[in-house]
């Protein structure tokens, strides 16, 4: 029976062709705030569609 290798000491190394994640430009916080607002709006919209589907299923 073959034994699986010990994975505790393994680590994932980036491939040579992987590009580093670009760092976002510094902003005054307004862009981050707008992204958060947009995410909240998308979440509200999703729950709105979900509640509509639940009401139609009743």
N, C-alpha and C positions, 0 to 999 in steps of 0.2 A: 504494500500500500504506500503510495507516495505521500509525502508530507508537504504541506503548504509552507512557503517561506515565511520567515518572521517578518511581519510588516511594521512592527513598532519603530524600527530605526530607518525606515524608508522615508524619503521626502521627494516631493514633486519638483523637478527642476524645469525651468522654462526652456522651450526649444529655441534654437539659435535664430529662427525666423520670426519668433514672437516679438512684436513691437511693444515697448513699454506703454503703459496706460498714460495718455497725456493728462497732465494736470490742468484743471480748469483755470482760466484766467481769474485773477482776483477781482471780486466785485464788491459792491457796497452792501450785499445781503439782499438786495431787491430781487435779483434773478432767482436766488434760492427760495425766497418767499413766494415768488410767482409760481415756481415749480411745485411747491407744497400746496398752494391754492389749487392749481390745476389737478393735482393728484386727488385732493379732497373732492373736487367737482366730479372727477371720473368715478370715484367711489360712490358718491351720492347717486349718480346716474345709474350705476350698476344695481344698487339696492332698489332704486325706483323701478327698474325693469323687473327685478326679482319679485318685488311686492305685487306688481301688476300681474305677473304670471301666476303667483299664488292666488290672487283674487279670482282670476279667470278659471283656475283649476277647481275652485270650491263649487 
